[in-house]
């Protein structure tokens, strides 16, 4: 990414330059460098912000002229740009994400004096429908996870590895990217914990349950056997915990492959067709709450920065209780 190539001196010059001196494109480049180097934003976040901000700047320059400065942009123009996103068929959620990127950029611009105020904050965020994710029941999840070994030849391509995937996504509640980023050294056997690197390179420890530990031990033996059979150079053994089936490249399993594995196994074991790795994370949080865990503990386990994010699980549980009430209480009928 071009933003990462900016030297510290160049970033400082652009940050301190007057609005008339700095083209919009350079301001975007510098901001992306700040996200990467100072805020440790993930590659996914950087790609998304670059896409949204470059698109916004292109629209501004095409409609307002190449010499347009950040200080000259008004909230009415941002609102008009937002309208073009709807015209292109983008959903409200996609438009809201694009607006969030522009707001964040303007917040940074205001901090360094390129604009007098964050005019993007004057543009209302599109109201999003509140869709509560469908979460499998505890019984359904136990049936899926416990059954991976029993029908491995029919469904799982690497049974012991795929069992680990489910045990860590559901048993530990980690994200897909956190799962694929795990290294062998991140399993702290003595402390019965796993070191997880979350969003923004933030680290946390999550408990390693007995079922997950048993699955990992069974997989590690096969992992080593496959590496030995592949005749890989002992000096280039991969650090990644989860390996792809054919040990291609670095050997590390990709998030896309995890999504395919989860969907294939879950669907064939009776879960809905919209299941994905994050579904298992939702199930982890929801089931903890149903069994009496407090929100603060769930927040720590999931690595949520804000408690409000964790509170979504209370809404989900309330929705499930409503269904039970409607079906069972005589006054509800």
C-alpha positions, -999 to 999 in steps of 0.1 A, spaced: 0 0 0 14 34 -10 5 49 25 31 26 41 59 40 20 56 75 33 87 85 53 82 101 88 95 133 74 70 134 46 42 126 70 52 154 92 55 179 64 20 170 51 5 171 86 19 206 92 13 220 58 -15 245 51 -47 233 34 -38 252 3 -5 233 0 -17 198 3 -38 179 -23 -66 157 -10 -49 126 -23 -18 133 -2 -39 138 29 -55 105 24 -21 88 19 -8 103 51 -38 94 71 -36 58 59 0 58 71 -11 70 105 -36 42 107 -10 16 98 20 29 118 5 46 148 -28 29 153 -18 -6 142 -50 -10 121 -55 -44 105 -48 -49 67 -85 -54 62 -93 -20 78 -66 -3 58 -79 -17 25 -114 -6 34 -105 29 44 -83 34 13 -111 22 -10 -137 45 6 -115 76 9 -100 73 -26 -136 69 -39 -147 100 -20 -118 121 -31 -123 111 -67 -160 121 -65 -151 155 -49 -124 164 -75 -146 153 -104 -175 175 -91 -157 204 -74 -124 205 -93 -89 192 -90 -78 221 -68 -104 215 -41 -90 216 -6 -102 198 24 -112 231 40 -135 238 11 -156 206 15 -190 212 31 -213 187 47 -238 192 19 -213 178 -5 -207 148 17 -244 142 19 -246 144 -19 -218 119 -22 -236 96 2 -266 98 -21 -245 85 -51 -237 54 -31 -274 46 -29 -277 53 -66 -250 27 -72 -270 1 -53 -250 0 -21 -268 -11 10 -273 12 40 -247 -8 59 -221 -3 32 -230 34 29 -226 37 67 -192 21 66 -181 45 39 -193 75 58 -175 63 90 -142 63 70 -148 98 58 -157 110 93 -126 94 108 -105 111 81 -121 145 88 -116 141 125 -79 137 118 -79 166 94 -95 188 121 -69 177 146 -40 190 124 -58 222 113 -66 213 77 -102 219 84 -120 240 110 -144 213 120 -154 178 112 -181 186 87 -187 149 81 -201 146 117 -230 168 105 -241 141 81 -266 117 96 -256 80 97 -281 58 76 -305 41 100 -297 4 98 -323 -23 105 -315 -43 136 -309 -79 125 -302 -102 153 -280 -131 141 -295 -166 142 -276 -185 167 -276 -223 170 -287 -238 203 -263 -254 228 -275 -288 218 -271 -281 181 -235 -268 186 -226 -298 207 -239 -322 181 -219 -305 153 -186 -303 173 -189 -337 188 -197 -353 155 -167 -341 134 -147 -372 143 -175 -397 139 -182 -389 103 -149 -375 94 -144 -395 62 -177 -382 47 -174 -345 56 -141 -332 70 -110 -331 47 -86 -331 76 -107 -343 106 -84 -335 135 -76 -300 122 -112 -292 114 -122 -303 149 -97 -278 163 -112 -251 141 -147 -257 157 -133 -260 192 -115 -227 190 -142 -207 172 -170 -220 195 -151 -232 225 -130 -200 228 -151 -175 209 -122 -161 189 -125 -144 155 -117 -161 122 -86 -138 117 -75 -145 152 -78 -182 146 -57 -183 115 -31 -160 131 -24 -184 159 11 -198 161 23 -229 180 40 -207 206 6 -190 214 -7 -222 231 4 -219 267 -1 -254 280 11 -247 315 -13 -219 320 -42 -235 301 -45 -204 280 -41 -191 244 -26 -158 234 -48 -142 209 -40 -111 188 -72 -92 182 -81 -60 163 -56 -33 163 -29 -58 174 -44 -59 209 -35 -91 227 -56 -110 252 -55 -145 268 -85 -168 265 -89 -200 285 -80 -233 268 -108 -257 277 -103 -294 281 -121 -303 249 -101 -278 229 -68 -289 244 -76 -326 236 -85 -317 200 -52 -297 196 -31 -325 210 -47 -350 186 -42 -326 157 -5 -317 165 5 -354 161 -10 -355 126 4 -321 118 39 -332 124 34 -365 105 22 -346 74 51 -322 76 76 -351 79 59 -369 49 61 -337 28 99 -337 32 99 -300 40 132 -285 51 133 -288 89 147 -252 90 115 -239 73 89 -255 95 58 -233 97 50 -215 129 13 -215 121 -9 -237 143 -34 -244 116 -20 -256 82 -37 -258 48 -44 -292 35 -16 -293 9 9 -273 29 11 -247 1 31 -215 5 38 -206 42 14 -235 51 -9 -212 71 -46 -218 67 -65 -188 53 -96 -172 67 -114 -179 34 -106 -216 38 -119 -216 74 -152 -201 62 -156 -228 36 -148 -256 61 -172 -242 87 -200 -238 63 -196 -272 47 -195 -291 80 -222 -271 97 -247 -274 69 -242 -311 65 -249 -314 102 -282 -296 101 -273 -259 107 -287 -231 85 -271 -222 52 -261 -187 65 -237 -201 91 -201 -187 90 -172 -185 115 -186 -155 132 -218 -175 139 -198 -197 162 -184 -166 180 -220 -153 185 -230 -187 198 -201 -186 223 -212 -153 237 -249 -161 237 -245 -195 254 -222 -180 281 -249 -155 289 -277 -181 289 -257 -202 314 -252 -172 338 -219 -155 328 -218 -118 335 -214 -93 306 -180 -80 318 -165 -114 317 -180 -121 283 -166 -87 271 -131 -98 282 -133 -132 267 -145 -118 233 -120 -89 233 -147 -63 229 -135 -28 234 -169 -15 243 -195 -31 266 -222 -19 243 -209 -44 217 -213 -72 242 -248 -61 251 -260 -73 218 -261 -107 233 -287 -96 259 -309 -85 230 -304 -119 213 -313 -138 244 -343 -116 250 -355 -124 215 -351 -161 222 -370 -158 255 -399 -141 236 -402 -170 213 -403 -194 242 -429 -173 260 -451 -170 229 -450 -208 225 -455 -219 261 -473 -193 282 -511 -196 282 -517 -158 283 -495 -153 252 -518 -173 229 
